[in-house]
Amino acid sequence: MVGVKLDWDRLKVFQAIADTGSITGAAQTLSRSYGKVSNDLDELERAIGHTLFDRTNRGLELKPFAQDLLTSVHAMTDTVTSIMARAGGRAPEKIVICAREGMASYWLARHLPELLDLDIDVQVFLKVLPNTPNLAAGDGDIAIQYEMPSSSEVISRQLGWLHYILYASPQYLAARGEPNELSDLHKHQILRLKSEEYQPDRWEAATSAWSAVLPDTMSTDASTVMVEACAAGAGIAAMPSYVSQCDPRLKPLVAIKPLSSVKFWLAYTERLRDTRSSEPVLRWIRSCFDPRRYSCFREVYVPPAGNSNDPDPSGRAML
């Protein structure tokens, strides 16, 4: 790429396509026409001499070279943000990070020491919400959410994937036996998380045939209640595969494939884009969900080592 002149605006188009997974999504995020975004991508690929995406039935997927390019573009974005902050951005006294209960309790809270070791000069408030926050309306500054933001006032990028697998406690399995396929679940006690539905198209195909026949032993609207009930031996529950790294009391049922896989996003307000104190917080969040560091967040499901995963047969658990 020696001597290649790269257009920063086209690199931002590339980043938007990578984060949304499609040209249409990038066009909506950038408030541009589909044709303009498609042409910018073509021009960028021509300039660097590489095709950046594979076209699949799930959308556009990054080629290996594009993965490295995306990392560099994110670093460039952080640098631009830093320059803008030093040019006069006012640091907030507090940054509010919004997340659902399961994500906040079982993942972010366990990684907070990494953030505090950075000696950040801003107060962080971890806000637990039962639904998608409206950052543009002031619900918070940063969110980890299961819906892609649509507001032009909110910056977003896809963080990764959550793969929902089945879990049970060893004592429950010793007493009731371990299911090896979904058809075995009608003989078991099923614990369900009742919550607001996200990306229903990814759930309905997997669960419609099962929800009518599987027992509904116990349900709750709190992730912590479901985890503790499952760990105590009350039954089988569906939870994201990252739970295997958080709670050794739960055994993932790896013989059964994930019930569903859903995307999740990092979103933050324009206010943070211009402040230096937000940079380490955003970098910390990205590192918490880096698929190269944690295989549980990769698009392609990687069974957890040692334990088993559990997809909730009722279907719409979102920790």
C-alpha positions as CSV (number, residue, x, y, z in Angstrom):
1,M,0.0,0.0,0.0
2,V,3.0,2.3,-0.3
3,G,2.1,5.5,-2.1
4,V,-1.7,4.8,-1.7
5,K,-3.7,7.8,-0.8
6,L,-6.7,6.9,1.4
7,D,-9.7,9.0,1.7
8,W,-10.7,9.4,5.4
9,D,-14.4,9.7,4.5
10,R,-14.3,6.4,2.6
11,L,-12.6,4.8,5.6
12,K,-15.5,5.9,7.7
13,V,-17.9,4.4,5.2
14,F,-15.9,1.1,5.4
15,Q,-16.2,1.3,9.2
16,A,-19.9,1.9,9.1
17,I,-20.4,-1.1,6.7
18,A,-18.3,-3.3,9.0
19,D,-20.2,-2.3,12.1
20,T,-23.7,-2.7,10.6
21,G,-23.0,-5.7,8.4
22,S,-24.5,-4.2,5.3
23,I,-24.4,-1.3,2.8
24,T,-28.0,-0.5,3.6
25,G,-27.3,-0.3,7.3
26,A,-24.3,1.9,6.7
27,A,-26.3,4.2,4.5
28,Q,-28.9,4.6,7.2
29,T,-26.2,5.3,9.9
30,L,-24.5,7.9,7.7
31,S,-27.7,9.4,6.3
32,R,-26.4,8.8,2.7
33,S,-27.8,7.0,-0.3
34,Y,-27.2,3.3,-0.9
35,G,-25.5,4.2,-4.2
36,K,-23.1,6.7,-2.6
37,V,-22.0,4.2,0.1
38,S,-21.6,1.4,-2.5
39,N,-19.5,3.6,-4.7
40,D,-17.3,4.8,-1.8
41,L,-16.7,1.1,-0.9
42,D,-15.8,0.3,-4.5
43,E,-13.4,3.3,-4.7
44,L,-11.7,2.3,-1.4
45,E,-11.2,-1.3,-2.5
46,R,-9.8,-0.1,-5.8
47,A,-7.4,2.3,-4.0
48,I,-6.0,-0.4,-1.7
49,G,-6.1,-3.3,-4.1
50,H,-8.1,-5.6,-1.8
51,T,-11.7,-6.8,-1.7
52,L,-12.8,-6.1,1.9
53,F,-16.0,-8.2,2.3
54,D,-17.4,-11.6,1.4
55,R,-21.0,-11.5,0.4
56,T,-23.0,-14.2,2.4
57,N,-26.6,-14.9,3.1
58,R,-26.1,-13.2,6.5
59,G,-24.8,-10.0,4.9
60,L,-21.2,-8.7,4.4
61,E,-18.4,-10.4,6.3
62,L,-14.9,-9.0,6.7
63,K,-12.0,-10.6,4.9
64,P,-8.8,-11.2,7.0
65,F,-7.1,-8.1,5.6
66,A,-10.2,-6.0,6.3
67,Q,-10.2,-7.1,10.0
68,D,-6.7,-5.5,10.4
69,L,-7.8,-2.4,8.5
70,L,-10.9,-2.0,10.7
71,T,-8.6,-2.2,13.8
72,S,-6.5,0.6,12.3
73,V,-9.5,2.7,11.4
74,H,-10.8,2.4,15.0
75,A,-7.4,3.5,16.3
76,M,-7.5,6.5,13.9
77,T,-11.0,7.4,15.1
78,D,-9.8,7.4,18.7
79,T,-6.9,9.6,17.7
80,V,-9.2,12.1,16.0
81,T,-11.4,12.0,19.1
82,S,-8.4,12.8,21.3
83,I,-7.3,15.7,19.1
84,M,-10.8,17.2,19.2
85,A,-10.9,16.7,23.0
86,R,-7.5,18.5,23.4
87,A,-8.8,21.3,21.2
88,G,-11.5,22.2,23.7
89,G,-13.7,19.3,24.6
90,R,-15.0,19.6,28.2
91,A,-14.5,16.4,30.2
92,P,-17.7,15.1,31.9
93,E,-17.6,14.6,35.6
94,K,-19.4,11.3,35.3
95,I,-19.9,8.7,32.5
96,V,-23.1,6.6,32.7
97,I,-22.7,3.1,31.2
98,C,-26.1,1.3,30.5
99,A,-26.4,-2.4,30.3
100,R,-28.9,-5.1,31.0
101,E,-28.7,-6.9,34.4
102,G,-27.0,-10.1,33.2
103,M,-24.4,-8.3,31.1
104,A,-23.7,-5.8,33.9
105,S,-23.5,-8.4,36.7
106,Y,-21.8,-11.3,35.1
107,W,-19.5,-9.7,32.7
108,L,-18.8,-5.9,33.1
109,A,-18.6,-6.0,36.9
110,R,-16.0,-8.7,36.7
111,H,-13.9,-6.6,34.4
112,L,-14.1,-3.3,36.3
113,P,-10.7,-3.8,38.0
114,E,-9.1,-3.5,34.5
115,L,-10.9,-0.1,34.1
116,L,-10.0,1.2,37.5
117,D,-6.3,0.2,37.0
118,L,-6.2,2.8,34.2
119,D,-6.5,5.6,36.8
120,I,-9.2,7.3,34.8
121,D,-10.1,10.9,35.7
122,V,-13.9,10.5,35.5
123,Q,-16.5,8.9,37.7
124,V,-18.2,5.8,36.2
125,F,-21.8,4.8,37.0
126,L,-22.9,1.4,35.8
127,K,-26.6,1.7,35.2
128,V,-28.8,-1.4,35.0
129,L,-31.9,-1.1,32.7
130,P,-34.5,-3.7,31.8
131,N,-34.8,-2.4,28.2
132,T,-32.9,-0.5,25.5
133,P,-31.8,2.9,26.8
134,N,-32.4,6.1,24.8
135,L,-29.1,7.8,24.9
136,A,-30.2,10.7,22.8
137,A,-32.9,11.4,25.4
138,G,-30.4,11.3,28.3
139,D,-30.7,7.8,29.7
140,G,-26.9,7.5,29.7
141,D,-23.7,8.2,27.9
142,I,-22.7,4.7,26.8
143,A,-24.8,1.6,26.2
144,I,-24.2,-2.1,25.5
145,Q,-27.5,-3.0,23.8
146,Y,-29.2,-5.6,21.6
147,E,-30.7,-3.2,19.1
148,M,-28.7,-1.1,16.7
149,P,-29.3,2.6,17.5
150,S,-31.1,4.6,14.9
151,S,-30.6,8.1,16.2
152,S,-28.1,10.3,14.3
153,E,-27.0,11.7,17.7
154,V,-25.7,8.3,18.8
155,I,-22.5,6.7,17.5
156,S,-22.5,2.9,17.4
157,R,-20.5,-0.2,16.3
158,Q,-21.3,-3.9,16.6
159,L,-19.4,-5.4,19.5
160,G,-20.0,-9.1,18.8
161,W,-22.4,-12.0,19.1
162,L,-24.2,-13.7,22.0
163,H,-24.7,-17.5,21.6
164,Y,-27.5,-18.9,23.8
165,I,-26.8,-22.4,25.0
166,L,-28.3,-24.6,27.8
167,Y,-26.9,-24.8,31.3
168,A,-27.7,-26.9,34.4
169,S,-26.0,-27.7,37.7
170,P,-24.0,-30.9,38.1
171,Q,-26.3,-32.0,40.9
172,Y,-29.4,-31.5,38.7
173,L,-27.9,-33.5,35.9
174,A,-26.8,-36.3,38.4
175,A,-30.4,-36.6,39.6
176,R,-32.3,-36.1,36.3
177,G,-29.8,-37.1,33.6
178,E,-28.2,-35.0,30.9
179,P,-30.2,-34.2,27.7
180,N,-28.3,-34.8,24.5
181,E,-30.8,-33.2,22.1
182,L,-33.7,-30.7,22.3
183,S,-36.2,-33.5,22.1
184,D,-35.0,-34.7,25.5
185,L,-36.0,-31.5,27.2
186,H,-39.7,-32.3,27.7
187,K,-38.6,-34.6,30.5
188,H,-36.8,-31.8,32.3
189,Q,-37.5,-28.7,34.5
190,I,-37.1,-25.6,32.3
191,L,-36.2,-22.2,33.8
192,R,-37.2,-19.2,31.6
193,L,-36.2,-15.6,31.6
194,K,-39.2,-13.5,30.6
195,S,-38.0,-10.1,29.3
196,E,-38.4,-7.7,26.4
197,E,-37.8,-9.4,23.1
198,Y,-35.0,-8.3,20.8
199,Q,-34.2,-9.5,17.3
200,P,-37.3,-11.8,17.4
201,D,-36.5,-13.1,13.9
202,R,-33.5,-14.8,15.3
203,W,-35.5,-16.5,18.0
204,E,-38.8,-17.5,16.5
205,A,-37.5,-20.0,13.9
206,A,-35.6,-21.8,16.6
207,T,-38.2,-21.8,19.3
208,S,-41.7,-21.9,17.7
209,A,-41.8,-25.6,17.6
210,W,-40.7,-26.0,21.2
211,S,-42.4,-23.3,23.2
212,A,-45.8,-25.1,22.9
213,V,-44.6,-28.5,24.2
214,L,-41.8,-27.7,26.7
215,P,-42.7,-27.4,30.4
216,D,-42.6,-23.9,31.9
217,T,-41.4,-24.9,35.4
218,M,-40.3,-21.5,36.6
219,S,-39.9,-18.1,35.1
220,T,-38.5,-14.7,36.2
221,D,-37.7,-11.3,34.9
222,A,-34.3,-11.2,36.7
223,S,-31.2,-12.8,35.3
224,T,-29.6,-13.1,38.7
225,V,-32.6,-15.1,40.0
226,M,-32.5,-17.5,37.0
227,V,-28.7,-18.0,37.4
228,E,-29.0,-18.7,41.1
229,A,-32.0,-21.1,40.6
230,C,-30.1,-23.0,37.9
231,A,-27.0,-23.2,40.0
232,A,-29.1,-24.5,42.9
233,G,-30.4,-27.4,40.8
234,A,-33.9,-26.1,40.0
235,G,-33.6,-26.9,36.3
236,I,-32.2,-26.2,32.9
237,A,-31.9,-22.6,31.6
238,A,-30.7,-20.8,28.4
239,M,-27.9,-18.3,28.8
240,P,-25.2,-16.7,26.7
241,S,-22.0,-18.8,26.4
242,Y,-20.0,-16.2,28.2
243,V,-21.6,-17.5,31.4
244,S,-19.2,-20.4,31.3
245,Q,-16.4,-18.1,32.1
246,C,-18.2,-16.5,35.0
247,D,-19.9,-19.3,37.1
248,P,-18.2,-22.7,37.6
249,R,-21.4,-23.9,39.3
250,L,-23.1,-24.2,35.9
251,K,-22.3,-26.9,33.3
252,P,-22.9,-26.0,29.7
253,L,-24.7,-28.7,27.7
254,V,-22.4,-28.7,24.7
255,A,-24.0,-31.7,23.1
256,I,-26.9,-29.4,22.1
257,K,-26.2,-26.6,19.6
258,P,-26.9,-23.0,20.5
259,L,-30.6,-22.2,20.4
260,S,-30.0,-18.8,18.8
261,S,-27.2,-16.2,18.2
262,V,-27.8,-12.5,18.4
263,K,-25.8,-9.3,17.7
264,F,-25.1,-6.7,20.3
265,W,-23.8,-3.1,19.9
266,L,-21.7,-0.5,21.7
267,A,-23.4,2.9,21.5
268,Y,-22.3,6.3,22.9
269,T,-23.4,9.9,22.6
270,E,-21.7,12.6,20.5
271,R,-20.9,14.4,23.7
272,L,-18.3,11.6,24.5
273,R,-16.8,11.8,21.1
274,D,-15.2,15.2,21.9
275,T,-13.9,14.4,25.4
276,R,-10.5,12.9,26.3
277,S,-11.7,11.3,29.6
278,S,-14.1,9.0,27.7
279,E,-11.3,7.3,25.6
280,P,-10.1,4.9,28.2
281,V,-13.6,3.9,29.1
282,L,-14.5,3.1,25.5
283,R,-11.3,1.2,24.9
284,W,-12.0,-0.8,28.1
285,I,-15.4,-1.8,26.8
286,R,-14.0,-2.8,23.4
287,S,-11.4,-4.9,25.1
288,C,-14.0,-6.6,27.3
289,F,-15.8,-7.9,24.2
290,D,-12.8,-8.4,21.9
291,P,-13.5,-11.6,20.0
292,R,-9.8,-12.3,19.7
293,R,-9.5,-12.2,23.5
294,Y,-12.9,-13.9,24.2
295,S,-14.0,-16.5,21.7
296,C,-17.5,-16.5,23.2
297,F,-18.2,-13.2,21.3
298,R,-17.2,-14.4,17.9
299,E,-19.8,-14.7,15.1
300,V,-19.0,-18.4,14.7
301,Y,-20.0,-20.3,17.9
302,V,-17.1,-21.7,19.9
303,P,-18.2,-24.3,22.5
304,P,-17.0,-23.4,26.0
305,A,-14.1,-25.4,27.3
306,G,-14.8,-27.7,30.2
307,N,-18.4,-26.7,30.6
308,S,-21.6,-26.8,28.5
309,N,-23.9,-24.1,27.0
310,D,-27.6,-23.9,27.4
311,P,-30.2,-22.4,25.0
312,D,-33.5,-21.6,26.7
313,P,-36.3,-23.6,25.1
314,S,-38.8,-20.9,25.8
315,G,-36.5,-18.7,23.9
316,R,-36.2,-15.0,24.7
317,A,-33.7,-14.8,27.5
318,M,-31.4,-11.9,27.1
319,L,-28.8,-11.7,29.9
